[in-house]
Amino acid sequence: MKERILAYMKSVDLFLWEDREKKEADYEKLMKEHLIQLGFFMHERQVHLFVMLLFALLAFGDFFMMVISFQKGLVLLFLALLVLLIPYIMHYYLLENSCQYMYLQYDEMKRRMGDAGDLEFYKKEHPYRYLPANLLKEAEAEQKSGEDT
């Protein structure tokens, strides 16, 4: 899932970068597709939140049982739960930040359609995180030149 999310955000960033001056894209179609993808990722995020909370509650419960009655089995169970909990936290962090970033991408599409209302804050926040390295340098330079004016 990690590769899919990162690849999708990269493709949207690349598309937005390449169409930044032309405004030739069919943003309405792209926005519908983006909302569908965002829905998939939000569902994944919600499932991982529940699983992560379950493992955290089990780990804390096991820890309190260890405090009350120390047994080697409880220590092993606690360590096993921690080994599973840490990757779940890292994956949930990726899912949460990715969904937040996709909201910014969606706002940029709305801005380009002229249907954004007051979304000028987006220019300051959108760093085109997932562009290839050569385009990322160009985007940063363009963003700095825009701030100077």
Secondary structure per residue as TSV (DSSP state, phi and psi in degrees):
chain	resnum	aa	ss	phi	psi
A	1	M	-	360.0	-37.1
A	2	K	H	-57.3	-46.7
A	3	E	H	-63.5	-38.1
A	4	R	H	-65.4	-44.9
A	5	I	H	-63.0	-49.2
A	6	L	H	-63.5	-40.5
A	7	A	H	-65.2	-40.1
A	8	Y	H	-65.9	-46.1
A	9	M	H	-63.6	-37.3
A	10	K	H	-64.2	-43.1
A	11	S	H	-64.8	-39.0
A	12	V	H	-68.4	-42.6
A	13	D	H	-60.8	-43.3
A	14	L	H	-63.6	-42.6
A	15	F	H	-61.7	-47.1
A	16	L	H	-64.0	-35.7
A	17	W	H	-67.7	-46.5
A	18	E	H	-68.6	-26.2
A	19	D	T	-102.4	14.6
A	20	R	T	-64.5	-31.1
A	21	E	T	-104.0	-31.4
A	22	K	T	-74.5	-40.7
A	23	K	-	58.3	36.9
A	24	E	-	-95.6	-8.5
A	25	A	S	-72.7	154.9
A	26	D	-	-88.5	85.6
A	27	Y	H	-68.6	-28.0
A	28	E	H	-62.5	-45.6
A	29	K	H	-65.7	-43.2
A	30	L	H	-63.4	-38.4
A	31	M	H	-67.0	-38.4
A	32	K	H	-63.3	-45.0
A	33	E	H	-63.1	-39.8
A	34	H	H	-63.7	-41.7
A	35	L	H	-64.8	-35.9
A	36	I	H	-64.8	-48.8
A	37	Q	H	-61.6	-42.4
A	38	L	H	-61.4	-38.4
A	39	G	H	-61.6	-42.6
A	40	F	H	-60.3	-46.2
A	41	F	H	-69.4	-34.3
A	42	M	H	-67.5	-37.6
A	43	H	H	-64.0	-44.8
A	44	E	H	-59.3	-41.9
A	45	R	H	-61.9	-42.8
A	46	Q	H	-65.3	-43.4
A	47	V	H	-61.4	-44.8
A	48	H	H	-67.8	-30.0
A	49	L	H	-63.1	-46.6
A	50	F	H	-63.9	-43.4
A	51	V	H	-64.5	-43.3
A	52	M	H	-62.0	-43.3
A	53	L	H	-64.1	-39.3
A	54	L	H	-60.7	-47.9
A	55	F	H	-65.0	-36.8
A	56	A	H	-65.7	-44.5
A	57	L	H	-63.8	-41.4
A	58	L	H	-63.5	-41.2
A	59	A	H	-64.4	-44.8
A	60	F	H	-66.1	-41.4
A	61	G	H	-60.8	-43.3
A	62	D	H	-64.8	-38.8
A	63	F	H	-62.1	-44.6
A	64	F	H	-66.3	-34.5
A	65	M	H	-65.4	-36.0
A	66	M	H	-64.8	-38.8
A	67	V	H	-65.8	-41.8
A	68	I	H	-70.7	-47.2
A	69	S	S	-141.0	97.6
A	70	F	-	-70.5	122.1
A	71	Q	-	-140.8	147.8
A	72	K	H	-63.0	-36.2
A	73	G	H	-61.9	-38.7
A	74	L	H	-67.5	-35.4
A	75	V	H	-64.9	-45.7
A	76	L	H	-63.0	-41.2
A	77	L	H	-62.9	-42.6
A	78	F	H	-62.0	-44.8
A	79	L	H	-63.2	-41.1
A	80	A	H	-63.8	-41.1
A	81	L	H	-65.4	-38.9
A	82	L	H	-65.7	-39.8
A	83	V	H	-61.7	-34.3
A	84	L	H	-82.2	-33.7
A	85	L	H	-69.3	-41.1
A	86	I	H	-61.2	-48.2
A	87	P	H	-63.6	-33.2
A	88	Y	H	-63.7	-40.9
A	89	I	H	-63.4	-44.0
A	90	M	H	-63.7	-41.3
A	91	H	H	-69.1	-40.0
A	92	Y	H	-64.0	-38.0
A	93	Y	H	-58.8	-45.5
A	94	L	H	-61.6	-46.1
A	95	L	H	-62.2	-44.7
A	96	E	H	-63.1	-49.9
A	97	N	H	-66.5	-34.2
A	98	S	H	-66.3	-43.2
A	99	C	H	-63.5	-41.1
A	100	Q	H	-62.2	-40.4
A	101	Y	H	-67.6	-37.6
A	102	M	H	-67.1	-28.5
A	103	Y	H	-62.2	-41.9
A	104	L	H	-64.2	-40.6
A	105	Q	H	-62.0	-42.5
A	106	Y	H	-62.8	-42.9
A	107	D	H	-61.5	-36.8
A	108	E	H	-66.3	-38.7
A	109	M	H	-63.0	-42.6
A	110	K	H	-62.6	-41.1
A	111	R	H	-61.5	-41.7
A	112	R	H	-70.5	-26.1
A	113	M	H	-78.8	-12.4
A	114	G	T	83.5	16.7
A	115	D	-	-117.0	26.7
A	116	A	-	-97.9	-12.7
A	117	G	S	69.5	-124.7
A	118	D	S	-106.8	78.6
A	119	L	-	-115.3	33.0
A	120	E	T	-67.7	-21.0
A	121	F	H	-59.7	-24.3
A	122	Y	H	-60.6	-38.9
A	123	K	H	-57.2	-36.7
A	124	K	H	-75.4	-31.8
A	125	E	H	-92.5	-21.1
A	126	H	-	-91.7	103.0
A	127	P	-	-93.3	8.9
A	128	Y	-	51.2	57.8
A	129	R	T	-55.1	-34.2
A	130	Y	T	-107.2	20.9
A	131	L	S	-75.2	155.6
A	132	P	-	-59.8	155.7
A	133	A	H	-54.9	-42.5
A	134	N	H	-66.1	-38.2
A	135	L	H	-76.1	-29.4
A	136	L	H	-63.1	-41.2
A	137	K	H	-62.8	-42.0
A	138	E	H	-64.2	-40.7
A	139	A	H	-65.3	-41.7
A	140	E	H	-64.1	-41.6
A	141	A	H	-63.6	-41.2
A	142	E	H	-65.2	-39.5
A	143	Q	H	-66.9	-41.5
A	144	K	H	-64.5	-40.8
A	145	S	H	-66.1	-32.2
A	146	G	H	-70.0	-31.9
A	147	E	H	-73.8	-31.5
A	148	D	H	-71.8	-26.1
A	149	T	-	-86.2	360.0
